[in-house]
Amino acid sequence: MTPEAQDYLEKARGDLSDAQKIADIGLAKIAARTAYYAAFHAAEALIVERTGKVAKTHSGVRSEFARLLNDQSGGRTLLVFLAQAYKYKEIGDYGIGAGASVTDTEAVEAIEAARQFVDRVVALLTLER
């Protein structure tokens, strides 16, 4: 695995750890946002490993990740989570009013889904060795 892909995976793992710590102190909105970033950085690891390039935007990561996982078993689940979890980034960055909240349950679920996402990307990258 390239050093750059390893760096992205390390960042993803750090985000997972941070998301859990943040959830533990009751900041669900920030925890869910950080869980999204764990998946985002794991997706970047796969992209850079397979293409040698880094996507520049969130939508670019999602579309390139989708292209690369087109025929992969379980790829659809990863793509759905990445797309759906983006809402936590939007809520955390721009959300206002009653619609800009995340429950503790949603944060815990996002963290677990992000953990599974990172684990699946690691498995995919390990298979490529």
Secondary structure, DSSP 8 states (H G I E B T S, - for coil): --HHHHHHHHHHHHHHHHHHHHHHTT-HHHHHHHHHHHHHHHHHHHHHHHHS----SHHHHHHHHHHHTTT-TTHHHHHHHHHHHHHHHHHHHH--STTS---HHHHHHHHHHHHHHHHHHHHHHHHT-
